[in-house]
Amino acid sequence: MNLLLILITSTFWYTNVLADMTIKIQEGIRGAIPIAIVPFTNAESETVPEKVDAIIAADLIRSGRFTILPEQDMFNLPNAMEDIDFREWRILGQDALIIGKALKRGNNYKVQFELIDILKKEQVVAYELTVSKASLRSAAHTIADIVYEKMTGTRGAFSTRIAYITEDINESGTSQISLKISDADGFNQQTIVESNEPLMSPAWSPDGKKIAYVSFENKQQTIFVQDLSTGNRKQVSAYPGINSAPDWSPDGRKLALVLSKDGDPEIYVLNIADGKLTRITENVAIDTEPTWSPDEKTLIFTSDRGGSRQLYKVNANGGEAKRLTFKGDYNAAPVFSKDGNFIALVTRHDGKFKIGLLNLARNSLQELTTGPLDESPSFTANSSIIVYGAKTLEHNTLSAVSIDGRVQQNFLKFDKEKVREPICSPTIN
Amino acid sequence: MYIRFIALFTLITTTLLTGCAEYVVKDGEVEVAGGMPIGGRSKDAQAIATDRRGNLIIQPSSTGTSQSENLITTDPLTVKVILFDFDSSSIRPSSEAVLLAHSHHLTANSQTQVTLEGHADERGTREYNLALGEQRALAVKQFLMDHGVAETQLQTLSYGEERPANAGSNESAWELNRRVELAY
């Protein structure tokens, strides 16, 4: 079979390819913050190619933590603090107001914004950013991050990125599989690697600069680590049998992975610098899907050693594994939240595969989605949202659910291509 | 398609095969009921069937009389897909006839290599399905080795759920996707 393999560096960008947003609010958002964003219009607005205010609004809505006042409900559209009539915004029930401008300045754009507390009648924060045309969207995400953090006390994750696998089957029946990266809202799509053979299991390094993935391009499962800025890549694992499920240690020096070279799938830890392997599990059952705890002391993984698929926990240096989940007959694909408080997983109930959330402090398992074929959960950098792959009869989409389960959204869907295995980047400074 | 094909063989009785060389497999042993050893006929097309007791009958087609109108004489070597039950890597009894034919072919052609490609349906997580696909490929490998094929002739590769034979999301698609493909 022909092997098509193209490594594309960060100079090759697609823009505005997608973003088919549907947001489903599962119930009234208790505690959501009402906020108004006055359109960033001005006499020069036609020269600004991105609607900065709309991008900020979409980000804040997607988080599930805010309700946004529709523009047609506004009495006035102030652009400056001195033009604000606080009574009218109080009547409209708003806690906060964002006003701002986007102006063309030579080859660049100047974006100004102010976040205003309606009740206290004072400015919370004000910024001015000067950016190139290509960075206008990221300027809007930065503003959304600032607003989110000021209003909720938690760092925003709108400036992060997301990696995923797409598959397109052409007219001759050949499939083209790609590992792609986009902004967290699905824009600015970039292809990292393409192949006619499967690509699987993308995993972002903790510094956000590299991605590990599994490729079948050599008719054998091979794990590569690829530098995102240069496109250079290194083969780190190509043992006989399974080479799969890489997960970076929090210090970025090791990969937990699955190898079957000794007979059946076992968890190993690979030291990336010298290639040294440490075997972690030793059991005739299937052991797979390792995830590191943020303190790097523990690995959680899936095993069917007890008869059904459940999560187990083992010291990151090896030793005896202890069963972690007991509810139901299927819990798999664990992933730790960055704060270490939760594990997202795939749980099966009534034959449907759903995204579940294990609260480690309470030892409770909550179903967040309804299935039927939800998989590959990944936490956003601030652990507030879980992104996952959802299969339906018509489409494979990337979806997102807030960790309280109240806000659910399909945010990435293609007409022709299938999309799967989303993974959120860490916060990239 | 393959399911129907395999099922048909189980309906054929030994009475259709009178006058031909027969190889009857009982408890994993091949009994030569007449004619040439299986290895010597390996390049010929072979008819294959099981009787009502589940015994396997392999009949070299070159003996002529096998081309009876009532006998289905599809070459089992053309069957290169072995199907599995949900979440299982156990070889179905109905698959053994086809795998025996492949083992005969491989033992007679010791230079021939085959890759056993293991697959799973889309239910369950991708990484686990990779492991399940490997278990299926290894089960076929073990069967072939138990019937005399050298390990050096056999490679395994699991595709998990990444390469479905049928892209549908329903029971009939899943049935076809839980498989091992013999890629010569």
Interface residues (C-beta under 8 A of the other chain):
Chain A: P198 M200 S201 F216 K219 Q220 Q221 G241 I242 S244 A245 V258 S260 D264 P265 I286 T288 E289 T302 R309 Y330 A332 A333 V346 F353 L373 E375 S376 K391 L393 E421
Chain B: T115 E122 R123 G124 T125 R126 E127 Y128 L130 A131 L132 E134 Q135 T156 L157 S158 Y159 G160 E162 R163 S169
